[in-house]
Amino acid sequence: MGAAWLLGIEIGGTKLQLGIGQGGGELAALLRRPVDPSRGAAGILDQIESGLPDLIRQAGLTGQPIRSIGVGFGGPVDAAQGRIERSYQVPGWEGFPLADWLRDRFAVPAVVVHNDADTAGLAEARFGAGRGCSPLLYLTVGSGIGGALLIEGRIYRGFGQGAGEIGHLHVPDGSGPVPGWLELEQVASGWAIAQAAQDHARRLIEHRATDWILLERAAHDPDRIHAAMVAQAAGEGDAASASILARAHAAVAFALVQAIALLAPRRIVLGGGVSLIGEAGWFDPIRRLVDRQVFPPFRGGFDIVPAVLREEVVVHGALTLAHEALPPAER
């Protein structure tokens, strides 16, 4: 008997991905679909059910070849029960028994469900930028912020409900009228960077000062400003955009410094859409701030590197979970 065929699923707030492989870091077929939040969880379940037959044909397989399913879900999950706690972007997932649903629909006995950040971190640990490094701290900065801690290539989940939730660490923030603390996700996510720029644009409009580069590029509609626009303008020397981005750099660096003091990771992998800002606009400023603030005995004992698996990272991690859920004789 050859290696078993596996299904890896990423369920996010904006996209759904299904991938078939054998858990070794390669895909035989991939399906990517946008998510319509207005259709709720039921709409995504319909997409999975209708998309799998096409995916199997795309992979050149016949019948029902899938022996195990792994899922990376964009929100908190009860991994032991295979149940979704909730989604912060798509309604209808609260308490949903996703593992049971997949078993029933596709007659697959082995199904495992994890948070998407944990799943992505697992993939980077096994096949990407974290190979051979333990402990590994993975941080994904996109529309939200998630994290994962991998020890010897395995997800660390604390007492069972998850760990590595770095996006929910509180960081100092002095941007408002009263200095205070906010969750990292509220300061440095792609959504937060865009929101800060939109708020700045609205203040300019209130004062009839509309000659800001981002307002011009957004056709004077603050709602059209997004994080990539902020990064581009900052790279071109716009002071206001650079200040907004620097606020995110400082918040991420502060959170990483606390995580390093507690966990002493060998490597930190930064992924997600915001990390695509690149070396000069993202990685270098964060590295400099971390090096300046970190617990001195730990300086030089870790590095901070970009993720390498990009958009399919959660699917690769989900396939790894599916492989590990197989009976030993089928691995």
N, C-alpha and C positions, 0 to 999 in steps of 0.2 A: 504494500500500500504506500502511495506517495504521500507527501506532506498534505495536510488538510487545508481546504480553502476556507478563508475567514472573511467576515464582513466587519469593517470598521465604520462607525458612524460619528459624525460631528453634528451636534444640534446647537446652533447658536441663535442669537437674536436677529441676525440679518441674513444668515446663510445656513444651508443644509448641505453636508457632503457625505457621500457613501463611497467607500472604497473596498475593493476585493483584493486580497493578497494572502500571503502565507506567514506573515509576521516577521519577515526578515529585512524589512526596510524598503521593499519594492512593491509597487502597485501593478496589478494586472488590469485594473479598470477603475475609473473614477467618474462619479457623477456629482455635479455641483448645481444647486438650485437656490435662487433667492427665497427668503422666507417672507411671507406676508403676515405681520403680527395681527392684523385684523381677523385672520382666520383662526387664530389661537393654536393651541396644541393639536387640536383635531386636524387642522390643515397640514401640519408637519407630519403627523402620523399617516395621513393620506399620501403625502409625497413619498414617504419611505415605502409604503406598501406598493404604490404604483411604479416606483423607480427601480426596485430591486430586480424584477424580471429583465428589464432593459440592460441593467448593469451586468447581470449574469451572461446575457448574450454578448455584450461588448467584450467580456473577458474570454469568450470562446468556450464557455462551459455549458453543460446541459443539465436538465432535471433540477433537483434541489441540492446543489453541491455544498452549501454552507454548513459547516460543522460547529461554528462558534461565532458569537457576535460580541464586539466590544463597542462601548459608547462613551464619547466625551461630551458632556452636557454643559451648556453655558449657564451655570447656576449651582447652588448647593444641592447635594444629593446625599441620600443614605445609601452608601455603597454596599453595605452588608445586606440590605434588603432589595437593592436594585430599584429604589424608589426615588422619584424627584421630590425635593422639598419645595422648590419654587423657581420660577424664572422671573427676573426683574425686567424683562423686555417683551415676553410673549405670555398672554394670559392662558389659564386653563391647565397649567402643569402642577398645581399644588397637590402634593400627595399622590401623584400619578405613579402606578406600579409599572414602570417602563420595561423592566426586565421580564416581568410576567407577560406583558403584552407582546413583546418580541418572541418569546418562547411559543406563545399560543398561535401567533400569526404565521410564523415561519417554521414551526416544528423543529426548533433548534434547542437542544437541552442546555447548552452552555452559553450564558449571557452575563456580562458584567458591565456595570455602569459606574462611571467616575465623573468628577468635575472636569471640565475641559482644560483648565490650567494644569491640574495634576497629570492629565493624559498627555498634554503637550510636553510637559517637563520630562515625562517618562520617555517620550520619543527622542528628545534631545539628549537624554542620558544614554540611550541605547545606540542611536544611529547618528547623532548630530554633534553639536558643539561641546557636549558634556561627556563624551565617551572617555572612560578611564578616569573620571574625576569624581571623588566622593569625599565629603558630602557635596552635593550640587544644589545650588539655589537657582531656581528658574523664575523669571519675572516676565509676564507678558503685559505690555502697555498698549491697549487699543482703545475702543470705545469705553471700556472699563479697565480695571487692573486686577490681574490674578497672579498667584504665585504657587510654587510647589517646592517641596524639599524632597530630594532623592538621596537615599543612602544605599550605597552599593547597588545602584541601579534600580532600586525599588521605592515606590511612593511611600512617604511617611505620612500617616493620617492621624497622629495623636491618639486620642482615646476612641477614635472611630468616625467622628463626624467631619474630619478634615483638619488640615494644618497648612501652614505656609500662606495664610490669607493676608499677605503683605499689603494688599490694596486697602485693607481696613485698619491699618496702623494709623494712629493720629500723628500728624506732623505739624510743626509750627507754621503759621501763615500770617503774614503781616500786611496782606494786600487790602484788607478792608479797613473801615474807619476805626475798628477796635481790634488790635492784634489778638489772635487766638489760635485755636487748633482745629484742624479739619482732617477728615480721612484722606489718605494719600490719593485715592481715586477721585476725590472732589477737587484736587489741585492739579494732578499731573496726567490724568487720562486724556485721550484725544477729545472726548466730550468737554472736559474741564478747560483744556487749552482753547478750544473753539469758543466756549462760553465766555471766558475772560476777554477774548478779542471782541466778541459781539457786544459785551457790556461796555468796553472802551469805545467802540464805534457809536453806540447809542448816546454815551455821554458827549461825544464830539458833536453829534447831530443836535443834541439839546442846546449846545452852546454855539451852534451854527458854524462849527469848524469842521468842514467835511473834506479837507484836502489830505486825508490819510490814504496811503497806498492801498490798504486792504479794502477800504470803502470804495475806492475807484475800481478795484478788481472785482468787487462783489456787486457792481452796478448800484452802489449806495443802498444796498439791502443788507443790514447786519446779519440777518438769519442765513445768508448764503456764505458767510465766512466759516471756514473749517480749519482744522489743525495744520494740514499740509500747506495751506496758504500762509499761515503764521510762520511756519518754519522757513518757507521760501523767502518771505519778506525779511525775516531775521537774518538769513544768510546774505541778503542783498544790502544789509546795513541799516534797516529800519529800526530805530531805537525802541519804539513802543512794542513791536513784535519781539525784539530781542529780550525785552524786559519780561514779557509774558512767558517766553520760553525759559528764561533763567529761573523764574519762579518754579516751573516744573522740574528743572534740573535740581534745584536745591531741595525740593520735596523728596524726589527719588533718592538722592544721595543721603539725606537724613534717614530715610527708612532703611536703606541698605546698611548704613553704619550701625544702626541698632540691631539689624539682623546678623551682621558679622560678629558683633560683640557676643550675641547669644549662641550662634550656631557654628561660627568659624568654618564657613564653607571653603572648599578648595577652589571652586570656580563659581562664578555668577554668570548666568546666561540671560541676556536681555532680548526679548522678542516682541512680537505684536506690531501692529501697523505704525505706531508712533516711532518705534525704533528705526523704521525705514528713513527717518530724517537723516540718519547717517553718522559717520564718524565725527565730523567737525561740529555738527549741530546737536548731537545727542551723546554719543559715547565719551568723547574726549572731555567735555565739561563735567559729566557725571563722575568719571574716573578721577579727575583733579579734585573735585569736592570731597569724594570719599577718601582719597589719599590724605587730604588735609585734616579730616575729622576722625578718622578711624582710630580705634584702640591701638596705640603704637606697637605693642608686641605682635599684633596681627598684620601689620603693614608688610607687604611683600609676600605674604603667605597665600594669596588668592589672586585671581585675575577676573576681569569683567570683559566678556566677549559677546559678539552678536550671535543670535540664533541662526541656524543655517537651513532648517527644513521648511521654512516659509509657510505657504498657505495650506499645505497638506499635513502640517505637523500633528494636528489632533487626530487625523485619520490614521497616521502611522502609529501613534500611541494607542489608539483604540484597537488596532490590529494586534499590537503587542499584548494588550489585555486579553483579547480573544484567544490568542495563542496560549497564554498562561492558564486560561480557563479550561483548556482541553484536557481530557484524561491523559495521563502520562504516556500511554501506549500510542496516542495519536500525535504527539508532538514531534 
